[in-house]
Amino acid sequence: MSATPPEPTPAGGGVPPELGRLRSSIDNIDAALVHLLAERFKCTQQVGHLKADLGLPPSDPSREATQIAHLRALAEESGLDPVFAEKFLSFIVAEVIRHHEDIAARG
């Protein structure tokens, strides 16, 4: 396995302050995203248990379609590519459904 090469730095060796500030902001946003996803998955785990207890199927295509439409609209309002937002949510929903299937299988 090879190590990631260091990023090139401008002459003089240091990272420009603006680049450092932007990277720090990105790091903070990434941390917030991870924490938000963890909270989301805690909620969806509870939903999975409720669905299993009630005999409901792991996926709800109507709910998923509503979520995707809502997220696409939010993405457009926020200046984010709605196609990317849909792919992102679809990835998350697929993982949630897998968790719900596992929960249902364990009974």
DRENTORKOL-3810 file (N, C-alpha, C; in nm, 4 decimals):
REM DRENTORKOL-3810
@n.u->0.0841; n.v->-0.1169; n.w->0.0000; ca.u->0.0000; ca.v->0.0000; ca.w->0.0000; c.u->0.0888; c.v->0.1235; c.w->0.0000
@n.u->0.0607; n.v->0.2178; n.w->-0.0866; ca.u->0.1441; ca.v->0.3363; ca.w->-0.0936; c.u->0.0811; c.v->0.4501; c.w->-0.0148
@n.u->0.1659; n.v->0.5331; n.w->0.0382; ca.u->0.1186; ca.v->0.6481; ca.w->0.1140; c.u->0.0753; c.v->0.7573; c.w->0.0174
@n.u->-0.0182; n.v->0.8377; n.w->0.0621; ca.u->-0.0624; ca.v->0.9504; ca.w->-0.0182; c.u->0.0487; c.v->1.0534; c.w->-0.0213
@n.u->0.0847; n.v->1.1009; n.w->-0.1412; ca.u->0.1927; ca.v->1.1997; ca.w->-0.1472; c.u->0.1480; c.v->1.3310; c.w->-0.0840
@n.u->0.2411; n.v->1.4034; n.w->-0.0263; ca.u->0.2041; ca.v->1.5313; ca.w->0.0342; c.u->0.1581; c.v->1.6287; c.w->-0.0734
@n.u->0.0688; n.v->1.7180; n.w->-0.0337; ca.u->0.0212; ca.v->1.8191; ca.w->-0.1278; c.u->0.1333; c.v->1.9192; c.w->-0.1541
@n.u->0.1425; n.v->1.9652; n.w->-0.2801; ca.u->0.2443; ca.v->2.0652; ca.w->-0.3091; c.u->0.2158; c.v->2.1937; c.w->-0.2328
@n.u->0.3192; n.v->2.2573; n.w->-0.1894; ca.u->0.3043; ca.v->2.3849; ca.w->-0.1194; c.u->0.3730; c.v->2.4931; c.w->-0.1999
@n.u->0.3269; n.v->2.6141; n.w->-0.1842; ca.u->0.3909; ca.v->2.7226; ca.w->-0.2583; c.u->0.5337; c.v->2.7438; c.w->-0.2119
@n.u->0.6086; n.v->2.8128; n.w->-0.2954; ca.u->0.7475; ca.v->2.8451; ca.w->-0.2580; c.u->0.7454; c.v->2.9099; c.w->-0.1205
@n.u->0.8344; n.v->2.8719; n.w->-0.0362; ca.u->0.8376; ca.v->2.9246; ca.w->0.0989; c.u->0.7868; c.v->2.8211; c.w->0.1979
@n.u->0.7222; n.v->2.7117; n.w->0.1479; ca.u->0.6912; ca.v->2.5976; ca.w->0.2314; c.u->0.5576; c.v->2.5942; c.w->0.3011
@n.u->0.4961; n.v->2.7057; n.w->0.3338; ca.u->0.3734; ca.v->2.7005; ca.w->0.4114; c.u->0.2485; c.v->2.6978; c.w->0.3256
@n.u->0.1393; n.v->2.6611; n.w->0.3889; ca.u->0.0091; ca.v->2.6647; ca.w->0.3222; c.u->-0.0423; c.v->2.8078; c.w->0.3333
@n.u->-0.0889; n.v->2.8649; n.w->0.2243; ca.u->-0.1423; ca.v->3.0012; ca.w->0.2325; c.u->-0.2563; c.v->3.0079; c.w->0.3342
@n.u->-0.2638; n.v->3.1158; n.w->0.4102; ca.u->-0.3657; ca.v->3.1260; ca.w->0.5160; c.u->-0.5082; c.v->3.1018; c.w->0.4656
@n.u->-0.5419; n.v->3.1551; n.w->0.3498; ca.u->-0.6784; ca.v->3.1373; ca.w->0.2970; c.u->-0.7066; c.v->2.9904; c.w->0.2696
@n.u->-0.6077; n.v->2.9179; n.w->0.2143; ca.u->-0.6243; ca.v->2.7755; ca.w->0.1882; c.u->-0.6411; c.v->2.6997; c.w->0.3199
@n.u->-0.5611; n.v->2.7333; n.w->0.4181; ca.u->-0.5724; ca.v->2.6704; ca.w->0.5493; c.u->-0.7082; c.v->2.6953; c.w->0.6122
@n.u->-0.7584; n.v->2.8179; n.w->0.5998; ca.u->-0.8897; ca.v->2.8522; ca.w->0.6565; c.u->-1.0000; c.v->2.7729; c.w->0.5871
@n.u->-0.9932; n.v->2.7656; n.w->0.4540; ca.u->-1.0945; ca.v->2.6904; ca.w->0.3792; c.u->-1.0896; c.v->2.5422; c.w->0.4126
@n.u->-0.9704; n.v->2.4874; n.w->0.4238; ca.u->-0.9572; ca.v->2.3454; ca.w->0.4591; c.u->-1.0131; c.v->2.3187; c.w->0.5979
@n.u->-0.9889; n.v->2.4102; n.w->0.6896; ca.u->-1.0421; ca.v->2.3951; ca.w->0.8245; c.u->-1.1953; c.v->2.3965; c.w->0.8216
@n.u->-1.2519; n.v->2.4855; n.w->0.7425; ca.u->-1.3981; ca.v->2.4894; ca.w->0.7279; c.u->-1.4501; c.v->2.3582; c.w->0.6712
@n.u->-1.3831; n.v->2.3066; n.w->0.5692; ca.u->-1.4233; ca.v->2.1790; ca.w->0.5091; c.u->-1.4162; c.v->2.0675; c.w->0.6121
@n.u->-1.3103; n.v->2.0638; n.w->0.6912; ca.u->-1.2972; ca.v->1.9614; ca.w->0.7948; c.u->-1.4123; c.v->1.9693; c.w->0.8949
@n.u->-1.4496; n.v->2.0907; n.w->0.9340; ca.u->-1.5607; ca.v->2.1084; ca.w->1.0284; c.u->-1.6925; c.v->2.0631; c.w->0.9672
@n.u->-1.7145; n.v->2.0961; n.w->0.8412; ca.u->-1.8370; ca.v->2.0550; ca.w->0.7722; c.u->-1.8414; c.v->1.9028; c.w->0.7597
@n.u->-1.7277; n.v->1.8419; n.w->0.7237; ca.u->-1.7226; ca.v->1.6958; ca.w->0.7138; c.u->-1.7558; c.v->1.6306; c.w->0.8475
@n.u->-1.7036; n.v->1.6840; n.w->0.9552; ca.u->-1.7335; ca.v->1.6299; ca.w->1.0882; c.u->-1.8828; c.v->1.6437; c.w->1.1187
@n.u->-1.9402; n.v->1.7589; n.w->1.0846; ca.u->-2.0838; ca.v->1.7792; ca.w->1.1078; c.u->-2.1661; c.v->1.6799; c.w->1.0259
@n.u->-2.1267; n.v->1.6558; n.w->0.9009; ca.u->-2.1977; ca.v->1.5591; ca.w->0.8173; c.u->-2.1959; c.v->1.4204; c.w->0.8795
@n.u->-2.0814; n.v->1.3788; n.w->0.9299; ca.u->-2.0706; ca.v->1.2463; ca.w->0.9918; c.u->-2.1603; c.v->1.2379; c.w->1.1144
@n.u->-2.1595; n.v->1.3417; n.w->1.1966; ca.u->-2.2438; ca.v->1.3416; ca.w->1.3161; c.u->-2.3921; c.v->1.3407; c.w->1.2791
@n.u->-2.4292; n.v->1.4175; n.w->1.1778; ca.u->-2.5689; ca.v->1.4191; ca.w->1.1333; c.u->-2.6106; c.v->1.2836; c.w->1.0761
@n.u->-2.5224; n.v->1.2220; n.w->0.9987; ca.u->-2.5548; ca.v->1.0893; ca.w->0.9456; c.u->-2.5706; c.v->0.9873; c.w->1.0581
@n.u->-2.4849; n.v->0.9964; n.w->1.1594; ca.u->-2.4973; ca.v->0.9049; ca.w->1.2740; c.u->-2.6324; c.v->0.9236; c.w->1.3424
@n.u->-2.6757; n.v->1.0477; n.w->1.3602; ca.u->-2.8064; ca.v->1.0741; ca.w->1.4217; c.u->-2.9185; c.v->1.0217; c.w->1.3329
@n.u->-2.9044; n.v->1.0422; n.w->1.2030; ca.u->-3.0065; ca.v->0.9940; ca.w->1.1091; c.u->-3.0192; c.v->0.8419; c.w->1.1188
@n.u->-2.9047; n.v->0.7725; n.w->1.1228; ca.u->-2.9089; ca.v->0.6267; ca.w->1.1292; c.u->-2.9634; c.v->0.5768; c.w->1.2631
@n.u->-2.9435; n.v->0.6513; n.w->1.3703; ca.u->-3.0055; ca.v->0.6129; ca.w->1.4976; c.u->-3.1576; c.v->0.6163; c.w->1.4839
@n.u->-3.2085; n.v->0.7197; n.w->1.4183; ca.u->-3.3543; ca.v->0.7298; ca.w->1.3968; c.u->-3.4037; c.v->0.6192; c.w->1.3045
@n.u->-3.3297; n.v->0.5939; n.w->1.1971; ca.u->-3.3766; ca.v->0.4917; ca.w->1.1033; c.u->-3.3686; c.v->0.3519; c.w->1.1633
@n.u->-3.2783; n.v->0.3295; n.w->1.2569; ca.u->-3.2744; ca.v->0.2001; ca.w->1.3257; c.u->-3.4024; c.v->0.1820; c.w->1.4070
@n.u->-3.4463; n.v->0.2879; n.w->1.4728; ca.u->-3.5712; ca.v->0.2806; ca.w->1.5489; c.u->-3.6894; c.v->0.2549; c.w->1.4551
@n.u->-3.6882; n.v->0.3219; n.w->1.3384; ca.u->-3.7928; ca.v->0.2988; ca.w->1.2390; c.u->-3.7906; c.v->0.1528; c.w->1.1947
@n.u->-3.6727; n.v->0.0980; n.w->1.1724; ca.u->-3.6604; ca.v->-0.0419; ca.w->1.1313; c.u->-3.7202; c.v->-0.1378; c.w->1.2333
@n.u->-3.6965; n.v->-0.1106; n.w->1.3600; ca.u->-3.7544; ca.v->-0.1954; ca.w->1.4653; c.u->-3.9063; c.v->-0.1821; c.w->1.4699
@n.u->-3.9554; n.v->-0.0606; n.w->1.4553; ca.u->-4.1010; ca.v->-0.0407; ca.w->1.4534; c.u->-4.1639; c.v->-0.1115; c.w->1.3342
@n.u->-4.1031; n.v->-0.0973; n.w->1.2172; ca.u->-4.1554; ca.v->-0.1655; ca.w->1.0982; c.u->-4.1586; c.v->-0.3172; c.w->1.1198
@n.u->-4.0520; n.v->-0.3705; n.w->1.1750; ca.u->-4.0468; ca.v->-0.5151; ca.w->1.1987; c.u->-4.1559; c.v->-0.5561; c.w->1.2970
@n.u->-4.1720; n.v->-0.4797; n.w->1.4043; ca.u->-4.2741; ca.v->-0.5110; ca.w->1.5049; c.u->-4.4152; c.v->-0.5060; c.w->1.4467
@n.u->-4.4351; n.v->-0.4138; n.w->1.3516; ca.u->-4.5676; ca.v->-0.3952; ca.w->1.2923; c.u->-4.5895; c.v->-0.4786; c.w->1.1660
@n.u->-4.4870; n.v->-0.5529; n.w->1.1269; ca.u->-4.4977; ca.v->-0.6347; ca.w->1.0069; c.u->-4.4972; c.v->-0.5555; c.w->0.8775
@n.u->-4.4392; n.v->-0.4360; n.w->0.8812; ca.u->-4.4322; ca.v->-0.3520; ca.w->0.7616; c.u->-4.3077; c.v->-0.3868; c.w->0.6804
@n.u->-4.3101; n.v->-0.3647; n.w->0.5495; ca.u->-4.1934; ca.v->-0.3964; ca.w->0.4668; c.u->-4.0778; c.v->-0.3006; c.w->0.4963
@n.u->-3.9545; n.v->-0.3467; n.w->0.4716; ca.u->-3.8373; ca.v->-0.2631; ca.w->0.4978; c.u->-3.8323; c.v->-0.1341; c.w->0.4164
@n.u->-3.8877; n.v->-0.1368; n.w->0.2955; ca.u->-3.8837; ca.v->-0.0148; ca.w->0.2150; c.u->-4.0240; c.v->0.0390; c.w->0.1941
@n.u->-4.0293; n.v->0.1685; n.w->0.1690; ca.u->-4.1557; ca.v->0.2381; ca.w->0.1442; c.u->-4.1333; c.v->0.3278; c.w->0.0228
@n.u->-4.1551; n.v->0.2730; n.w->-0.0976; ca.u->-4.1255; ca.v->0.3487; ca.w->-0.2195; c.u->-4.1943; c.v->0.4846; c.w->-0.2275
@n.u->-4.3156; n.v->0.4960; n.w->-0.1759; ca.u->-4.3859; ca.v->0.6239; ca.w->-0.1782; c.u->-4.3128; c.v->0.7268; c.w->-0.0925
@n.u->-4.2735; n.v->0.6865; n.w->0.0270; ca.u->-4.1980; ca.v->0.7760; ca.w->0.1163; c.u->-4.0649; c.v->0.8135; c.w->0.0541
@n.u->-3.9978; n.v->0.7171; n.w->-0.0062; ca.u->-3.8673; ca.v->0.7433; ca.w->-0.0680; c.u->-3.8811; c.v->0.8431; c.w->-0.1829
@n.u->-3.9846; n.v->0.8291; n.w->-0.2634; ca.u->-4.0069; ca.v->0.9221; ca.w->-0.3748; c.u->-4.0327; c.v->1.0636; c.w->-0.3227
@n.u->-4.1100; n.v->1.0722; n.w->-0.2143; ca.u->-4.1372; ca.v->1.2028; ca.w->-0.1533; c.u->-4.0082; c.v->1.2651; c.w->-0.1012
@n.u->-3.9271; n.v->1.1847; n.w->-0.0347; ca.u->-3.7995; ca.v->1.2344; ca.w->0.0179; c.u->-3.7101; c.v->1.2845; c.w->-0.0944
@n.u->-3.7009; n.v->1.2081; n.w->-0.2018; ca.u->-3.6144; ca.v->1.2463; ca.w->-0.3133; c.u->-3.6623; c.v->1.3770; c.w->-0.3750
@n.u->-3.7919; n.v->1.3901; n.w->-0.3973; ca.u->-3.8450; ca.v->1.5143; ca.w->-0.4549; c.u->-3.8150; c.v->1.6329; c.w->-0.3639
@n.u->-3.8338; n.v->1.6136; n.w->-0.2344; ca.u->-3.8075; ca.v->1.7212; ca.w->-0.1383; c.u->-3.6585; c.v->1.7575; c.w->-0.1369
@n.u->-3.5734; n.v->1.6570; n.w->-0.1360; ca.u->-3.4298; ca.v->1.6831; ca.w->-0.1322; c.u->-3.3823; c.v->1.7510; c.w->-0.2601
@n.u->-3.4369; n.v->1.7103; n.w->-0.3738; ca.u->-3.4007; ca.v->1.7750; ca.w->-0.5002; c.u->-3.4379; c.v->1.9237; c.w->-0.4968
@n.u->-3.5566; n.v->1.9537; n.w->-0.4425; ca.u->-3.5990; ca.v->2.0936; ca.w->-0.4324; c.u->-3.5066; c.v->2.1715; c.w->-0.3388
@n.u->-3.4735; n.v->2.1125; n.w->-0.2245; ca.u->-3.3803; ca.v->2.1779; ca.w->-0.1320; c.u->-3.2447; c.v->2.2008; c.w->-0.1975
@n.u->-3.1983; n.v->2.1025; n.w->-0.2724; ca.u->-3.0693; ca.v->2.1155; ca.w->-0.3403; c.u->-3.0725; c.v->2.2320; c.w->-0.4383
@n.u->-3.1782; n.v->2.2396; n.w->-0.5177; ca.u->-3.1895; ca.v->2.3495; ca.w->-0.6140; c.u->-3.1909; c.v->2.4840; c.w->-0.5434
@n.u->-3.2663; n.v->2.4950; n.w->-0.4344; ca.u->-3.2721; ca.v->2.6196; ca.w->-0.3574; c.u->-3.1354; c.v->2.6577; c.w->-0.3012
@n.u->-3.0544; n.v->2.5559; n.w->-0.2709; ca.u->-2.9250; ca.v->2.5786; ca.w->-0.2071; c.u->-2.8091; c.v->2.5900; c.w->-0.3062
@n.u->-2.8384; n.v->2.5755; n.w->-0.4344; ca.u->-2.7313; ca.v->2.5840; ca.w->-0.5338; c.u->-2.6496; c.v->2.4558; c.w->-0.5441
@n.u->-2.7072; n.v->2.3443; n.w->-0.5024; ca.u->-2.6415; ca.v->2.2140; ca.w->-0.5106; c.u->-2.7038; c.v->2.1364; c.w->-0.6258
@n.u->-2.6238; n.v->2.0639; n.w->-0.6974; ca.u->-2.6724; ca.v->1.9842; ca.w->-0.8091; c.u->-2.7768; c.v->1.8846; c.w->-0.7591
@n.u->-2.9026; n.v->1.8957; n.w->-0.8057; ca.u->-3.0067; ca.v->1.8049; ca.w->-0.7571; c.u->-2.9821; c.v->1.6589; c.w->-0.7952
@n.u->-2.9136; n.v->1.6343; n.w->-0.9046; ca.u->-2.8810; ca.v->1.4967; ca.w->-0.9429; c.u->-2.7854; c.v->1.4372; c.w->-0.8395
@n.u->-2.6857; n.v->1.5154; n.w->-0.7996; ca.u->-2.5941; ca.v->1.4696; ca.w->-0.6953; c.u->-2.6699; c.v->1.4446; c.w->-0.5655
@n.u->-2.7584; n.v->1.5369; n.w->-0.5279; ca.u->-2.8344; ca.v->1.5221; ca.w->-0.4034; c.u->-2.9188; c.v->1.3949; c.w->-0.4065
@n.u->-2.9784; n.v->1.3663; n.w->-0.5213; ca.u->-3.0586; ca.v->1.2447; ca.w->-0.5330; c.u->-2.9725; c.v->1.1199; c.w->-0.5204
@n.u->-2.8561; n.v->1.1205; n.w->-0.5843; ca.u->-2.7652; ca.v->1.0054; ca.w->-0.5731; c.u->-2.7214; c.v->0.9856; c.w->-0.4283
@n.u->-2.6923; n.v->1.0946; n.w->-0.3609; ca.u->-2.6487; ca.v->1.0893; ca.w->-0.2213; c.u->-2.7585; c.v->1.0289; c.w->-0.1345
@n.u->-2.8826; n.v->1.0796; n.w->-0.1492; ca.u->-2.9923; ca.v->1.0261; ca.w->-0.0694; c.u->-3.0218; c.v->0.8808; c.w->-0.1057
@n.u->-3.0156; n.v->0.8482; n.w->-0.2333; ca.u->-3.0417; ca.v->0.7099; ca.w->-0.2751; c.u->-2.9412; c.v->0.6144; c.w->-0.2130
@n.u->-2.8157; n.v->0.6568; n.w->-0.2036; ca.u->-2.7126; ca.v->0.5756; ca.w->-0.1394; c.u->-2.7468; c.v->0.5519; c.w->0.0077
@n.u->-2.7884; n.v->0.6574; n.w->0.0759; ca.u->-2.8235; ca.v->0.6467; ca.w->0.2172; c.u->-2.9467; c.v->0.5580; c.w->0.2351
@n.u->-3.0491; n.v->0.5806; n.w->0.1531; ca.u->-3.1726; ca.v->0.5030; ca.w->0.1642; c.u->-3.1463; c.v->0.3543; c.w->0.1390
@n.u->-3.0610; n.v->0.3233; n.w->0.0425; ca.u->-3.0277; ca.v->0.1827; ca.w->0.0156; c.u->-2.9650; c.v->0.1181; c.w->0.1392
@n.u->-2.8796; n.v->0.1908; n.w->0.2080; ca.u->-2.8175; ca.v->0.1379; ca.w->0.3297; c.u->-2.9220; c.v->0.1214; c.w->0.4405
@n.u->-3.0114; n.v->0.2169; n.w->0.4527; ca.u->-3.1183; ca.v->0.2083; ca.w->0.5532; c.u->-3.2053; c.v->0.0859; c.w->0.5262
@n.u->-3.2430; n.v->0.0643; n.w->0.4004; ca.u->-3.3260; ca.v->-0.0514; ca.w->0.3663; c.u->-3.2530; c.v->-0.1812; c.w->0.4008
@n.u->-3.1234; n.v->-0.1849; n.w->0.3737; ca.u->-3.0449; ca.v->-0.3036; ca.w->0.4091; c.u->-3.0505; c.v->-0.3271; c.w->0.5600
@n.u->-3.0363; n.v->-0.2207; n.w->0.6384; ca.u->-3.0464; ca.v->-0.2336; ca.w->0.7844; c.u->-3.1847; c.v->-0.2835; c.w->0.8243
@n.u->-3.2893; n.v->-0.2288; n.w->0.7617; ca.u->-3.4257; ca.v->-0.2706; ca.w->0.7955; c.u->-3.4483; c.v->-0.4170; c.w->0.7600
@n.u->-3.3926; n.v->-0.4612; n.w->0.6485; ca.u->-3.4038; ca.v->-0.6030; ca.w->0.6115; c.u->-3.3345; c.v->-0.6910; c.w->0.7143
@n.u->-3.2181; n.v->-0.6481; n.w->0.7608; ca.u->-3.1459; ca.v->-0.7240; ca.w->0.8644; c.u->-3.2265; c.v->-0.7312; c.w->0.9937
@n.u->-3.2853; n.v->-0.6191; n.w->1.0312; ca.u->-3.3662; ca.v->-0.6159; ca.w->1.1535; c.u->-3.4858; c.v->-0.7097; c.w->1.1401
@n.u->-3.5543; n.v->-0.7042; n.w->1.0258; ca.u->-3.6716; ca.v->-0.7899; ca.w->1.0028; c.u->-3.6326; c.v->-0.9378; c.w->1.0026
@n.u->-3.5165; n.v->-0.9691; n.w->0.9460; ca.u->-3.4716; ca.v->-1.1083; ca.w->0.9394; c.u->-3.4403; c.v->-1.1636; c.w->1.0780
@n.u->-3.3920; n.v->-1.0770; n.w->1.1662; ca.u->-3.3610; ca.v->-1.1214; ca.w->1.3028; c.u->-3.4874; c.v->-1.1402; c.w->1.3859
@n.u->-3.5989; n.v->-1.0813; n.w->1.3363; ca.u->-3.7290; ca.v->-1.0965; ca.w->1.4020; c.u->-3.7311; c.v->-1.0330; c.w->1.5327
END
